[in-house]
Amino acid sequence: MSPSTYSISDLAGEFDVTTRSIRFYEDQKLLFPTRRGQTRIFSGPDRVRLKLILRGKRLGFSLAETRELFELWDESTTGSMKQLELLMTKIQEKKLALEQQLNDIAMLQLELDSAENRCLDAMNELNEEQTGLEQHDLALTRNAR
C-alpha cells in the first residue's frame, strides 16, 4: 500500500480493532473503501473517519449518531448554514449529555465513598468487639488457673 492508502489489516493494527469491526463499519455506511479485486483499499479520509468512529464510540455516540454527524459534515462543506446549525445543535446536545454523565458519575462516586466508609466503620467495630472478646477470654483463662 502507498503511504496515502491502507489495507484493512493496516487500520486494524493501528487502531487495535478487528478487521471484522472495520467491515461492520463499512456495512453501516460509515467507511467507503475502494476495491482492487477482493481487497479493500482505504484512503487517508477513511482512516480519519475510522479514528472519529472509535472516538465517538468511546464518548458514547451511537453509530447512527456518528453516521448522521458524518452526513451533516460531508454535506456542510458546501456551506449550508442550516446544515451547520443542525450540526452545532447535535454537538451541543451531546455536550449536555456528557455533562450530565459527569455529574452522575460524581454522585455515584460520593455514594460509593459513603458506602465504603460505612463498611470500614462496621469492620472496625467488629474488630474492636473481637479484640474485647479475646481479652475477656484471656482474663477468664488466667483467673481459672
ROLUM-690731 format. One record per residue: residue number from 1; residue in one letter; x, y, z of N, C-alpha, C in turn. Coordinates in nm, 3 decimals, always signed. Layout:
BEGIN
<atom seq="NUM" type="A" n_x="X" n_y="Y" n_z="Z" ca_x="X" ca_y="Y" ca_z="Z" c_x="X" c_y="Y" c_z="Z"/>
...
***
This chain:
BEGIN
<atom seq="1" type="M" n_x="+0.084" n_y="-0.118" n_z="+0.000" ca_x="+0.000" ca_y="+0.000" ca_z="+0.000" c_x="+0.089" c_y="+0.125" c_z="+0.000"/>
<atom seq="2" type="S" n_x="+0.044" n_y="+0.227" n_z="-0.068" ca_x="+0.118" ca_y="+0.352" ca_z="-0.067" c_x="+0.093" c_y="+0.424" c_z="+0.065"/>
<atom seq="3" type="P" n_x="+0.175" n_y="+0.525" n_z="+0.097" ca_x="+0.158" ca_y="+0.594" ca_z="+0.225" c_x="+0.019" c_y="+0.657" c_z="+0.244"/>
<atom seq="4" type="S" n_x="-0.051" n_y="+0.687" n_z="+0.134" ca_x="-0.182" ca_y="+0.751" ca_z="+0.148" c_x="-0.296" c_y="+0.651" c_z="+0.141"/>
<atom seq="5" type="T" n_x="-0.265" n_y="+0.522" n_z="+0.127" ca_x="-0.369" ca_y="+0.420" ca_z="+0.129" c_x="-0.333" c_y="+0.314" c_z="+0.232"/>
<atom seq="6" type="Y" n_x="-0.435" n_y="+0.244" n_z="+0.277" ca_x="-0.418" ca_y="+0.149" ca_z="+0.386" c_x="-0.500" c_y="+0.023" c_z="+0.358"/>
<atom seq="7" type="S" n_x="-0.446" n_y="-0.089" n_z="+0.399" ca_x="-0.523" ca_y="-0.214" ca_z="+0.392" c_x="-0.608" c_y="-0.223" c_z="+0.519"/>
<atom seq="8" type="I" n_x="-0.701" n_y="-0.314" n_z="+0.517" ca_x="-0.785" ca_y="-0.333" ca_z="+0.636" c_x="-0.698" c_y="-0.379" c_z="+0.754"/>
<atom seq="9" type="S" n_x="-0.595" n_y="-0.459" n_z="+0.725" ca_x="-0.505" ca_y="-0.505" ca_z="+0.831" c_x="-0.423" c_y="-0.390" c_z="+0.889"/>
<atom seq="10" type="D" n_x="-0.381" n_y="-0.297" n_z="+0.801" ca_x="-0.306" ca_y="-0.179" ca_z="+0.848" c_x="-0.389" c_y="-0.103" c_z="+0.951"/>
<atom seq="11" type="L" n_x="-0.514" n_y="-0.075" n_z="+0.916" ca_x="-0.600" ca_y="+0.003" ca_z="+1.005" c_x="-0.635" c_y="-0.074" c_z="+1.131"/>
<atom seq="12" type="A" n_x="-0.660" n_y="-0.203" n_z="+1.116" ca_x="-0.692" ca_y="-0.285" ca_z="+1.234" c_x="-0.576" c_y="-0.283" c_z="+1.333"/>
<atom seq="13" type="G" n_x="-0.455" n_y="-0.296" n_z="+1.281" ca_x="-0.338" ca_y="-0.293" ca_z="+1.369" c_x="-0.315" c_y="-0.158" c_z="+1.432"/>
<atom seq="14" type="E" n_x="-0.330" n_y="-0.053" n_z="+1.352" ca_x="-0.306" ca_y="+0.082" ca_z="+1.403" c_x="-0.404" c_y="+0.120" c_z="+1.514"/>
<atom seq="15" type="F" n_x="-0.532" n_y="+0.083" n_z="+1.497" ca_x="-0.634" ca_y="+0.126" ca_z="+1.592" c_x="-0.677" c_y="+0.017" c_z="+1.689"/>
<atom seq="16" type="D" n_x="-0.608" n_y="-0.098" n_z="+1.684" ca_x="-0.635" ca_y="-0.208" ca_z="+1.775" c_x="-0.783" c_y="-0.249" c_z="+1.773"/>
<atom seq="17" type="V" n_x="-0.834" n_y="-0.269" n_z="+1.652" ca_x="-0.970" ca_y="-0.320" ca_z="+1.632" c_x="-0.960" c_y="-0.440" c_z="+1.538"/>
<atom seq="18" type="T" n_x="-1.064" n_y="-0.517" n_z="+1.532" ca_x="-1.063" ca_y="-0.633" ca_z="+1.444" c_x="-1.099" c_y="-0.591" c_z="+1.301"/>
<atom seq="19" type="T" n_x="-1.055" n_y="-0.671" n_z="+1.206" ca_x="-1.094" ca_y="-0.646" ca_z="+1.067" c_x="-1.245" c_y="-0.661" c_z="+1.053"/>
<atom seq="20" type="R" n_x="-1.302" n_y="-0.749" n_z="+1.132" ca_x="-1.448" ca_y="-0.766" ca_z="+1.128" c_x="-1.519" c_y="-0.636" c_z="+1.168"/>
<atom seq="21" type="S" n_x="-1.466" n_y="-0.566" n_z="+1.269" ca_x="-1.525" ca_y="-0.438" ca_z="+1.310" c_x="-1.520" c_y="-0.337" c_z="+1.196"/>
<atom seq="22" type="I" n_x="-1.407" n_y="-0.332" n_z="+1.128" ca_x="-1.392" ca_y="-0.238" ca_z="+1.017" c_x="-1.490" c_y="-0.272" c_z="+0.906"/>
<atom seq="23" type="R" n_x="-1.505" n_y="-0.401" n_z="+0.875" ca_x="-1.604" ca_y="-0.441" ca_z="+0.774" c_x="-1.745" c_y="-0.405" c_z="+0.819"/>
<atom seq="24" type="F" n_x="-1.772" n_y="-0.418" n_z="+0.948" ca_x="-1.904" ca_y="-0.380" ca_z="+1.001" c_x="-1.929" c_y="-0.231" c_z="+0.980"/>
<atom seq="25" type="Y" n_x="-1.827" n_y="-0.147" n_z="+1.007" ca_x="-1.843" ca_y="-0.003" ca_z="+0.986" c_x="-1.867" c_y="+0.027" c_z="+0.838"/>
<atom seq="26" type="E" n_x="-1.804" n_y="-0.051" n_z="+0.753" ca_x="-1.829" ca_y="-0.035" ca_z="+0.609" c_x="-1.974" c_y="-0.074" c_z="+0.577"/>
<atom seq="27" type="D" n_x="-2.021" n_y="-0.185" n_z="+0.633" ca_x="-2.160" ca_y="-0.228" ca_z="+0.611" c_x="-2.260" c_y="-0.124" c_z="+0.661"/>
<atom seq="28" type="Q" n_x="-2.221" n_y="-0.052" n_z="+0.767" ca_x="-2.309" ca_y="+0.050" ca_z="+0.825" c_x="-2.298" c_y="+0.185" c_z="+0.752"/>
<atom seq="29" type="K" n_x="-2.226" n_y="+0.185" n_z="+0.639" ca_x="-2.210" ca_y="+0.306" ca_z="+0.556" c_x="-2.138" c_y="+0.419" c_z="+0.630"/>
<atom seq="30" type="L" n_x="-2.038" n_y="+0.378" n_z="+0.711" ca_x="-1.954" ca_y="+0.476" ca_z="+0.779" c_x="-1.818" c_y="+0.488" c_z="+0.712"/>
<atom seq="31" type="L" n_x="-1.774" n_y="+0.383" n_z="+0.645" ca_x="-1.647" ca_y="+0.383" ca_z="+0.572" c_x="-1.674" c_y="+0.341" c_z="+0.428"/>
<atom seq="32" type="F" n_x="-1.595" n_y="+0.397" n_z="+0.337" ca_x="-1.618" ca_y="+0.371" ca_z="+0.194" c_x="-1.488" c_y="+0.339" c_z="+0.121"/>
<atom seq="33" type="P" n_x="-1.428" n_y="+0.222" n_z="+0.150" ca_x="-1.304" ca_y="+0.188" ca_z="+0.081" c_x="-1.330" c_y="+0.157" c_z="-0.067"/>
<atom seq="34" type="T" n_x="-1.227" n_y="+0.178" n_z="-0.146" ca_x="-1.235" ca_y="+0.132" ca_z="-0.285" c_x="-1.191" c_y="-0.014" c_z="-0.285"/>
<atom seq="35" type="R" n_x="-1.208" n_y="-0.079" n_z="-0.396" ca_x="-1.171" ca_y="-0.220" ca_z="-0.404" c_x="-1.079" c_y="-0.245" c_z="-0.522"/>
<atom seq="36" type="R" n_x="-0.984" n_y="-0.332" n_z="-0.497" ca_x="-0.898" ca_y="-0.383" ca_z="-0.603" c_x="-0.916" c_y="-0.534" c_z="-0.597"/>
<atom seq="37" type="G" n_x="-1.006" n_y="-0.585" n_z="-0.681" ca_x="-1.044" ca_y="-0.725" ca_z="-0.671" c_x="-1.124" c_y="-0.743" c_z="-0.543"/>
<atom seq="38" type="Q" n_x="-1.078" n_y="-0.834" n_z="-0.458" ca_x="-1.143" ca_y="-0.857" ca_z="-0.328" c_x="-1.080" c_y="-0.774" c_z="-0.216"/>
<atom seq="39" type="T" n_x="-0.974" n_y="-0.699" n_z="-0.249" ca_x="-0.900" ca_y="-0.625" ca_z="-0.147" c_x="-0.960" c_y="-0.486" c_z="-0.127"/>
<atom seq="40" type="R" n_x="-0.983" n_y="-0.452" n_z="-0.001" ca_x="-1.031" ca_y="-0.318" ca_z="+0.034" c_x="-0.911" c_y="-0.225" c_z="+0.043"/>
<atom seq="41" type="I" n_x="-0.924" n_y="-0.108" n_z="-0.019" ca_x="-0.819" ca_y="-0.007" ca_z="-0.013" c_x="-0.880" c_y="+0.116" c_z="+0.056"/>
<atom seq="42" type="F" n_x="-0.825" n_y="+0.149" n_z="+0.172" ca_x="-0.875" ca_y="+0.262" ca_z="+0.250" c_x="-0.788" c_y="+0.384" c_z="+0.225"/>
<atom seq="43" type="S" n_x="-0.852" n_y="+0.499" n_z="+0.214" ca_x="-0.782" ca_y="+0.625" ca_z="+0.189" c_x="-0.750" c_y="+0.695" c_z="+0.321"/>
<atom seq="44" type="G" n_x="-0.676" n_y="+0.805" n_z="+0.311" ca_x="-0.649" ca_y="+0.887" ca_z="+0.429" c_x="-0.777" c_y="+0.934" c_z="+0.497"/>
<atom seq="45" type="P" n_x="-0.874" n_y="+0.985" n_z="+0.419" ca_x="-1.002" ca_y="+1.024" ca_z="+0.482" c_x="-1.075" c_y="+0.907" c_z="+0.548"/>
<atom seq="46" type="D" n_x="-1.063" n_y="+0.786" n_z="+0.492" ca_x="-1.123" ca_y="+0.668" ca_z="+0.557" c_x="-1.057" c_y="+0.644" c_z="+0.693"/>
<atom seq="47" type="R" n_x="-0.925" n_y="+0.661" n_z="+0.697" ca_x="-0.851" ca_y="+0.643" ca_z="+0.821" c_x="-0.899" c_y="+0.743" c_z="+0.926"/>
<atom seq="48" type="V" n_x="-0.916" n_y="+0.870" n_z="+0.884" ca_x="-0.965" ca_y="+0.974" ca_z="+0.976" c_x="-1.106" c_y="+0.939" c_z="+1.024"/>
<atom seq="49" type="R" n_x="-1.191" n_y="+0.893" n_z="+0.933" ca_x="-1.328" ca_y="+0.857" ca_z="+0.971" c_x="-1.327" c_y="+0.743" c_z="+1.073"/>
<atom seq="50" type="L" n_x="-1.240" n_y="+0.643" n_z="+1.053" ca_x="-1.232" ca_y="+0.533" ca_z="+1.149" c_x="-1.189" c_y="+0.586" c_z="+1.286"/>
<atom seq="51" type="K" n_x="-1.092" n_y="+0.673" n_z="+1.286" ca_x="-1.047" ca_y="+0.733" ca_z="+1.412" c_x="-1.162" c_y="+0.805" c_z="+1.481"/>
<atom seq="52" type="L" n_x="-1.242" n_y="+0.880" n_z="+1.404" ca_x="-1.357" ca_y="+0.952" ca_z="+1.461" c_x="-1.467" c_y="+0.856" c_z="+1.507"/>
<atom seq="53" type="I" n_x="-1.489" n_y="+0.748" n_z="+1.433" ca_x="-1.588" ca_y="+0.647" ca_z="+1.474" c_x="-1.550" c_y="+0.592" c_z="+1.611"/>
<atom seq="54" type="L" n_x="-1.423" n_y="+0.555" n_z="+1.626" ca_x="-1.378" ca_y="+0.495" ca_z="+1.751" c_x="-1.380" c_y="+0.596" c_z="+1.866"/>
<atom seq="55" type="R" n_x="-1.344" n_y="+0.719" n_z="+1.838" ca_x="-1.350" ca_y="+0.824" ca_z="+1.940" c_x="-1.495" c_y="+0.848" c_z="+1.981"/>
<atom seq="56" type="G" n_x="-1.584" n_y="+0.856" n_z="+1.882" ca_x="-1.726" ca_y="+0.875" ca_z="+1.911" c_x="-1.781" c_y="+0.762" c_z="+1.995"/>
<atom seq="57" type="K" n_x="-1.739" n_y="+0.641" n_z="+1.964" ca_x="-1.784" ca_y="+0.523" ca_z="+2.039" c_x="-1.740" c_y="+0.535" c_z="+2.185"/>
<atom seq="58" type="R" n_x="-1.615" n_y="+0.576" n_z="+2.207" ca_x="-1.566" ca_y="+0.593" ca_z="+2.344" c_x="-1.643" c_y="+0.702" c_z="+2.418"/>
<atom seq="59" type="L" n_x="-1.690" n_y="+0.803" n_z="+2.345" ca_x="-1.761" ca_y="+0.915" ca_z="+2.407" c_x="-1.911" c_y="+0.891" c_z="+2.418"/>
<atom seq="60" type="G" n_x="-1.957" n_y="+0.775" n_z="+2.373" ca_x="-2.097" ca_y="+0.742" ca_z="+2.389" c_x="-2.186" c_y="+0.771" c_z="+2.270"/>
<atom seq="61" type="F" n_x="-2.128" n_y="+0.807" n_z="+2.156" ca_x="-2.208" ca_y="+0.828" ca_z="+2.036" c_x="-2.248" c_y="+0.692" c_z="+1.979"/>
<atom seq="62" type="S" n_x="-2.373" n_y="+0.679" n_z="+1.941" ca_x="-2.416" ca_y="+0.557" ca_z="+1.872" c_x="-2.363" c_y="+0.564" c_z="+1.729"/>
<atom seq="63" type="L" n_x="-2.361" n_y="+0.451" n_z="+1.661" ca_x="-2.317" ca_y="+0.452" ca_z="+1.521" c_x="-2.413" c_y="+0.533" c_z="+1.435"/>
<atom seq="64" type="A" n_x="-2.541" n_y="+0.531" n_z="+1.469" ca_x="-2.639" ca_y="+0.612" ca_z="+1.394" c_x="-2.610" c_y="+0.761" c_z="+1.411"/>
<atom seq="65" type="E" n_x="-2.576" n_y="+0.801" n_z="+1.534" ca_x="-2.541" ca_y="+0.942" ca_z="+1.558" c_x="-2.414" c_y="+0.979" c_z="+1.483"/>
<atom seq="66" type="T" n_x="-2.317" n_y="+0.889" n_z="+1.485" ca_x="-2.191" ca_y="+0.915" ca_z="+1.414" c_x="-2.218" c_y="+0.929" c_z="+1.265"/>
<atom seq="67" type="R" n_x="-2.299" n_y="+0.840" n_z="+1.210" ca_x="-2.333" ca_y="+0.847" ca_z="+1.067" c_x="-2.401" c_y="+0.980" c_z="+1.036"/>
<atom seq="68" type="E" n_x="-2.495" n_y="+1.019" n_z="+1.121" ca_x="-2.566" ca_y="+1.145" ca_z="+1.099" c_x="-2.470" c_y="+1.264" c_z="+1.102"/>
<atom seq="69" type="L" n_x="-2.377" n_y="+1.262" n_z="+1.197" ca_x="-2.278" ca_y="+1.370" ca_z="+1.203" c_x="-2.190" c_y="+1.371" c_z="+1.079"/>
<atom seq="70" type="F" n_x="-2.148" n_y="+1.252" n_z="+1.033" ca_x="-2.069" ca_y="+1.245" ca_z="+0.911" c_x="-2.147" c_y="+1.301" c_z="+0.793"/>
<atom seq="71" type="E" n_x="-2.273" n_y="+1.262" n_z="+0.782" ca_x="-2.356" ca_y="+1.311" ca_z="+0.671" c_x="-2.370" c_y="+1.462" c_z="+0.675"/>
<atom seq="72" type="L" n_x="-2.394" n_y="+1.515" n_z="+0.795" ca_x="-2.405" ca_y="+1.661" ca_z="+0.808" c_x="-2.273" c_y="+1.728" c_z="+0.773"/>
<atom seq="73" type="W" n_x="-2.165" n_y="+1.669" n_z="+0.821" ca_x="-2.033" ca_y="+1.728" ca_z="+0.795" c_x="-2.000" c_y="+1.722" c_z="+0.647"/>
<atom seq="74" type="D" n_x="-2.024" n_y="+1.607" n_z="+0.585" ca_x="-1.995" ca_y="+1.591" ca_z="+0.442" c_x="-2.076" c_y="+1.690" c_z="+0.360"/>
<atom seq="75" type="E" n_x="-2.203" n_y="+1.707" n_z="+0.396" ca_x="-2.289" ca_y="+1.799" ca_z="+0.322" c_x="-2.254" c_y="+1.944" c_z="+0.353"/>
<atom seq="76" type="S" n_x="-2.205" n_y="+1.971" n_z="+0.474" ca_x="-2.183" ca_y="+2.109" ca_z="+0.516" c_x="-2.063" c_y="+2.173" c_z="+0.446"/>
<atom seq="77" type="T" n_x="-1.981" n_y="+2.092" n_z="+0.379" ca_x="-1.867" ca_y="+2.151" ca_z="+0.309" c_x="-1.914" c_y="+2.244" c_z="+0.197"/>
<atom seq="78" type="T" n_x="-2.042" n_y="+2.233" n_z="+0.160" ca_x="-2.097" ca_y="+2.325" ca_z="+0.060" c_x="-2.134" c_y="+2.458" c_z="+0.124"/>
<atom seq="79" type="G" n_x="-2.129" n_y="+2.465" n_z="+0.257" ca_x="-2.152" ca_y="+2.591" ca_z="+0.325" c_x="-2.297" c_y="+2.617" c_z="+0.362"/>
<atom seq="80" type="S" n_x="-2.381" n_y="+2.516" n_z="+0.367" ca_x="-2.521" ca_y="+2.536" ca_z="+0.402" c_x="-2.532" c_y="+2.575" c_z="+0.549"/>
<atom seq="81" type="M" n_x="-2.584" n_y="+2.693" n_z="+0.574" ca_x="-2.598" ca_y="+2.742" ca_z="+0.711" c_x="-2.690" c_y="+2.650" c_z="+0.792"/>
<atom seq="82" type="K" n_x="-2.797" n_y="+2.604" n_z="+0.732" ca_x="-2.891" ca_y="+2.517" ca_z="+0.803" c_x="-2.823" c_y="+2.388" c_z="+0.849"/>
<atom seq="83" type="Q" n_x="-2.740" n_y="+2.329" n_z="+0.762" ca_x="-2.671" ca_y="+2.206" ca_z="+0.798" c_x="-2.571" c_y="+2.231" c_z="+0.910"/>
<atom seq="84" type="L" n_x="-2.500" n_y="+2.343" n_z="+0.902" ca_x="-2.405" ca_y="+2.375" ca_z="+1.007" c_x="-2.476" c_y="+2.400" c_z="+1.140"/>
<atom seq="85" type="E" n_x="-2.590" n_y="+2.466" n_z="+1.135" ca_x="-2.666" ca_y="+2.490" ca_z="+1.258" c_x="-2.715" c_y="+2.359" c_z="+1.318"/>
<atom seq="86" type="L" n_x="-2.759" n_y="+2.268" n_z="+1.233" ca_x="-2.804" ca_y="+2.137" ca_z="+1.281" c_x="-2.687" c_y="+2.060" c_z="+1.343"/>
<atom seq="87" type="L" n_x="-2.572" n_y="+2.068" n_z="+1.280" ca_x="-2.453" ca_y="+2.003" ca_z="+1.334" c_x="-2.418" c_y="+2.063" c_z="+1.470"/>
<atom seq="88" type="M" n_x="-2.424" n_y="+2.195" n_z="+1.481" ca_x="-2.396" ca_y="+2.261" ca_z="+1.609" c_x="-2.496" c_y="+2.217" c_z="+1.716"/>
<atom seq="89" type="T" n_x="-2.622" n_y="+2.202" n_z="+1.679" ca_x="-2.723" ca_y="+2.157" ca_z="+1.774" c_x="-2.690" c_y="+2.017" c_z="+1.824"/>
<atom seq="90" type="K" n_x="-2.652" n_y="+1.928" n_z="+1.733" ca_x="-2.616" ca_y="+1.791" ca_z="+1.772" c_x="-2.496" c_y="+1.792" c_z="+1.866"/>
<atom seq="91" type="I" n_x="-2.399" n_y="+1.875" n_z="+1.835" ca_x="-2.280" ca_y="+1.884" ca_z="+1.920" c_x="-2.318" c_y="+1.933" c_z="+2.059"/>
<atom seq="92" type="Q" n_x="-2.401" n_y="+2.036" n_z="+2.067" ca_x="-2.444" ca_y="+2.090" ca_z="+2.196" c_x="-2.523" c_y="+1.986" c_z="+2.276"/>
<atom seq="93" type="E" n_x="-2.610" n_y="+1.912" n_z="+2.208" ca_x="-2.688" ca_y="+1.807" ca_z="+2.276" c_x="-2.595" c_y="+1.702" c_z="+2.336"/>
<atom seq="94" type="K" n_x="-2.495" n_y="+1.662" n_z="+2.260" ca_x="-2.402" ca_y="+1.561" ca_z="+2.310" c_x="-2.319" c_y="+1.615" c_z="+2.426"/>
<atom seq="95" type="K" n_x="-2.279" n_y="+1.741" n_z="+2.417" ca_x="-2.203" ca_y="+1.802" ca_z="+2.527" c_x="-2.287" c_y="+1.805" c_z="+2.655"/>
<atom seq="96" type="L" n_x="-2.415" n_y="+1.841" n_z="+2.643" ca_x="-2.503" ca_y="+1.843" ca_z="+2.760" c_x="-2.519" c_y="+1.703" c_z="+2.819"/>
<atom seq="97" type="A" n_x="-2.535" n_y="+1.605" n_z="+2.732" ca_x="-2.549" ca_y="+1.467" ca_z="+2.780" c_x="-2.421" c_y="+1.422" c_z="+2.852"/>
<atom seq="98" type="L" n_x="-2.305" n_y="+1.460" n_z="+2.798" ca_x="-2.179" ca_y="+1.424" ca_z="+2.863" c_x="-2.164" c_y="+1.493" c_z="+2.997"/>
<atom seq="99" type="E" n_x="-2.206" n_y="+1.619" n_z="+3.007" ca_x="-2.202" ca_y="+1.690" ca_z="+3.135" c_x="-2.290" c_y="+1.619" c_z="+3.238"/>
<atom seq="100" type="Q" n_x="-2.407" n_y="+1.575" n_z="+3.195" ca_x="-2.496" ca_y="+1.503" ca_z="+3.286" c_x="-2.432" c_y="+1.372" c_z="+3.331"/>
<atom seq="101" type="Q" n_x="-2.367" n_y="+1.303" n_z="+3.238" ca_x="-2.299" ca_y="+1.179" ca_z="+3.274" c_x="-2.188" c_y="+1.206" c_z="+3.375"/>
<atom seq="102" type="L" n_x="-2.114" n_y="+1.315" n_z="+3.356" ca_x="-2.009" ca_y="+1.351" ca_z="+3.452" c_x="-2.068" c_y="+1.376" c_z="+3.590"/>
<atom seq="103" type="N" n_x="-2.180" n_y="+1.449" n_z="+3.595" ca_x="-2.246" ca_y="+1.474" ca_z="+3.723" c_x="-2.294" c_y="+1.344" c_z="+3.787"/>
<atom seq="104" type="D" n_x="-2.351" n_y="+1.256" n_z="+3.706" ca_x="-2.398" ca_y="+1.127" ca_z="+3.757" c_x="-2.282" c_y="+1.045" c_z="+3.812"/>
<atom seq="105" type="I" n_x="-2.171" n_y="+1.047" n_z="+3.742" ca_x="-2.053" ca_y="+0.973" ca_z="+3.788" c_x="-2.002" c_y="+1.030" c_z="+3.920"/>
<atom seq="106" type="A" n_x="-1.998" n_y="+1.163" n_z="+3.931" ca_x="-1.953" ca_y="+1.227" ca_z="+4.054" c_x="-2.044" c_y="+1.189" c_z="+4.171"/>
<atom seq="107" type="M" n_x="-2.175" n_y="+1.188" n_z="+4.149" ca_x="-2.269" ca_y="+1.149" ca_z="+4.254" c_x="-2.249" c_y="+1.002" c_z="+4.293"/>
<atom seq="108" type="L" n_x="-2.230" n_y="+0.918" n_z="+4.195" ca_x="-2.208" ca_y="+0.776" ca_z="+4.222" c_x="-2.080" c_y="+0.756" c_z="+4.303"/>
<atom seq="109" type="Q" n_x="-1.975" n_y="+0.832" n_z="+4.271" ca_x="-1.851" ca_y="+0.822" ca_z="+4.347" c_x="-1.874" c_y="+0.861" c_z="+4.492"/>
<atom seq="110" type="L" n_x="-1.952" n_y="+0.968" n_z="+4.515" ca_x="-1.982" ca_y="+1.009" ca_z="+4.653" c_x="-2.059" c_y="+0.900" c_z="+4.727"/>
<atom seq="111" type="E" n_x="-2.157" n_y="+0.841" n_z="+4.660" ca_x="-2.234" ca_y="+0.733" ca_z="+4.722" c_x="-2.147" c_y="+0.613" c_z="+4.753"/>
<atom seq="112" type="L" n_x="-2.056" n_y="+0.579" n_z="+4.662" ca_x="-1.965" ca_y="+0.466" ca_z="+4.686" c_x="-1.869" c_y="+0.498" c_z="+4.800"/>
<atom seq="113" type="D" n_x="-1.820" n_y="+0.622" n_z="+4.807" ca_x="-1.733" ca_y="+0.662" ca_z="+4.918" c_x="-1.805" c_y="+0.647" c_z="+5.051"/>
<atom seq="114" type="S" n_x="-1.931" n_y="+0.689" n_z="+5.054" ca_x="-2.011" ca_y="+0.679" ca_z="+5.176" c_x="-2.031" c_y="+0.532" c_z="+5.216"/>
<atom seq="115" type="A" n_x="-2.064" n_y="+0.449" n_z="+5.119" ca_x="-2.082" ca_y="+0.306" ca_z="+5.147" c_x="-1.952" c_y="+0.243" c_z="+5.195"/>
<atom seq="116" type="E" n_x="-1.841" n_y="+0.284" n_z="+5.133" ca_x="-1.711" ca_y="+0.232" ca_z="+5.174" c_x="-1.680" c_y="+0.271" c_z="+5.318"/>
<atom seq="117" type="N" n_x="-1.708" n_y="+0.396" n_z="+5.354" ca_x="-1.683" ca_y="+0.442" ca_z="+5.491" c_x="-1.770" c_y="+0.367" c_z="+5.592"/>
<atom seq="118" type="R" n_x="-1.896" n_y="+0.341" n_z="+5.556" ca_x="-1.983" ca_y="+0.264" ca_z="+5.646" c_x="-1.929" c_y="+0.122" c_z="+5.665"/>
<atom seq="119" type="C" n_x="-1.880" n_y="+0.063" n_z="+5.559" ca_x="-1.821" ca_y="-0.071" ca_z="+5.569" c_x="-1.697" c_y="-0.071" c_z="+5.657"/>
<atom seq="120" type="L" n_x="-1.612" n_y="+0.029" n_z="+5.638" ca_x="-1.491" ca_y="+0.038" ca_z="+5.720" c_x="-1.526" c_y="+0.057" c_z="+5.867"/>
<atom seq="121" type="D" n_x="-1.625" n_y="+0.142" n_z="+5.895" ca_x="-1.669" ca_y="+0.162" ca_z="+6.034" c_x="-1.720" c_y="+0.032" c_z="+6.093"/>
<atom seq="122" type="A" n_x="-1.802" n_y="-0.041" n_z="+6.017" ca_x="-1.856" ca_y="-0.169" ca_z="+6.066" c_x="-1.743" c_y="-0.269" c_z="+6.089"/>
<atom seq="123" type="M" n_x="-1.645" n_y="-0.271" n_z="+6.000" ca_x="-1.532" ca_y="-0.363" ca_z="+6.017" c_x="-1.452" c_y="-0.327" c_z="+6.142"/>
<atom seq="124" type="N" n_x="-1.432" n_y="-0.197" n_z="+6.165" ca_x="-1.359" ca_y="-0.154" ca_z="+6.285" c_x="-1.434" c_y="-0.193" c_z="+6.412"/>
<atom seq="125" type="E" n_x="-1.567" n_y="-0.175" n_z="+6.411" ca_x="-1.647" ca_y="-0.214" ca_z="+6.526" c_x="-1.636" c_y="-0.363" c_z="+6.552"/>
<atom seq="126" type="L" n_x="-1.643" n_y="-0.443" n_z="+6.446" ca_x="-1.631" ca_y="-0.588" ca_z="+6.462" c_x="-1.493" c_y="-0.625" c_z="+6.516"/>
<atom seq="127" type="N" n_x="-1.389" n_y="-0.557" n_z="+6.466" ca_x="-1.253" ca_y="-0.584" ca_z="+6.515" c_x="-1.242" c_y="-0.550" c_z="+6.663"/>
<atom seq="128" type="E" n_x="-1.302" n_y="-0.436" n_z="+6.703" ca_x="-1.296" ca_y="-0.396" ca_z="+6.844" c_x="-1.372" c_y="-0.495" c_z="+6.931"/>
<atom seq="129" type="E" n_x="-1.489" n_y="-0.540" n_z="+6.884" ca_x="-1.565" ca_y="-0.640" ca_z="+6.959" c_x="-1.486" c_y="-0.769" c_z="+6.970"/>
<atom seq="130" type="Q" n_x="-1.424" n_y="-0.812" n_z="+6.861" ca_x="-1.346" ca_y="-0.936" ca_z="+6.861" c_x="-1.228" c_y="-0.924" c_z="+6.957"/>
<atom seq="131" type="T" n_x="-1.161" n_y="-0.809" n_z="+6.954" ca_x="-1.047" ca_y="-0.787" ca_z="+7.043" c_x="-1.094" c_y="-0.788" c_z="+7.188"/>
<atom seq="132" type="G" n_x="-1.208" n_y="-0.725" n_z="+7.215" ca_x="-1.263" ca_y="-0.724" ca_z="+7.351" c_x="-1.297" c_y="-0.864" c_z="+7.398"/>
<atom seq="133" type="L" n_x="-1.357" n_y="-0.946" n_z="+7.312" ca_x="-1.390" ca_y="-1.083" ca_z="+7.349" c_x="-1.265" c_y="-1.166" c_z="+7.375"/>
<atom seq="134" type="E" n_x="-1.164" n_y="-1.145" n_z="+7.293" ca_x="-1.039" ca_y="-1.220" ca_z="+7.311" c_x="-0.974" c_y="-1.184" c_z="+7.443"/>
<atom seq="135" type="Q" n_x="-0.976" n_y="-1.054" n_z="+7.476" ca_x="-0.917" ca_y="-1.011" ca_z="+7.604" c_x="-0.998" c_y="-1.066" c_z="+7.721"/>
<atom seq="136" type="H" n_x="-1.128" n_y="-1.069" n_z="+7.707" ca_x="-1.214" ca_y="-1.124" ca_z="+7.812" c_x="-1.186" c_y="-1.273" c_z="+7.831"/>
<atom seq="137" type="D" n_x="-1.176" n_y="-1.346" n_z="+7.721" ca_x="-1.146" ca_y="-1.490" ca_z="+7.728" c_x="-1.009" c_y="-1.514" c_z="+7.791"/>
<atom seq="138" type="L" n_x="-0.912" n_y="-1.428" n_z="+7.759" ca_x="-0.778" ca_y="-1.441" ca_z="+7.815" c_x="-0.781" c_y="-1.418" c_z="+7.966"/>
<atom seq="139" type="A" n_x="-0.858" n_y="-1.319" n_z="+8.007" ca_x="-0.870" ca_y="-1.291" ca_z="+8.151" c_x="-0.936" c_y="-1.408" c_z="+8.223"/>
<atom seq="140" type="L" n_x="-1.040" n_y="-1.466" n_z="+8.163" ca_x="-1.106" ca_y="-1.582" ca_z="+8.224" c_x="-1.011" c_y="-1.699" c_z="+8.235"/>
<atom seq="141" type="T" n_x="-0.929" n_y="-1.719" n_z="+8.134" ca_x="-0.834" ca_y="-1.829" ca_z="+8.135" c_x="-0.732" c_y="-1.808" c_z="+8.246"/>
<atom seq="142" type="R" n_x="-0.685" n_y="-1.686" n_z="+8.265" ca_x="-0.586" ca_y="-1.657" ca_z="+8.370" c_x="-0.649" c_y="-1.677" c_z="+8.508"/>
<atom seq="143" type="N" n_x="-0.772" n_y="-1.634" n_z="+8.524" ca_x="-0.840" ca_y="-1.647" ca_z="+8.653" c_x="-0.869" c_y="-1.793" c_z="+8.687"/>
<atom seq="144" type="A" n_x="-0.886" n_y="-1.875" n_z="+8.586" ca_x="-0.918" ca_y="-2.016" ca_z="+8.609" c_x="-0.795" c_y="-2.092" c_z="+8.657"/>
<atom seq="145" type="R" n_x="-0.679" n_y="-2.038" n_z="+8.637" ca_x="-0.556" ca_y="-2.109" ca_z="+8.676" c_x="-0.532" c_y="-2.099" c_z="+8.819"/>
***
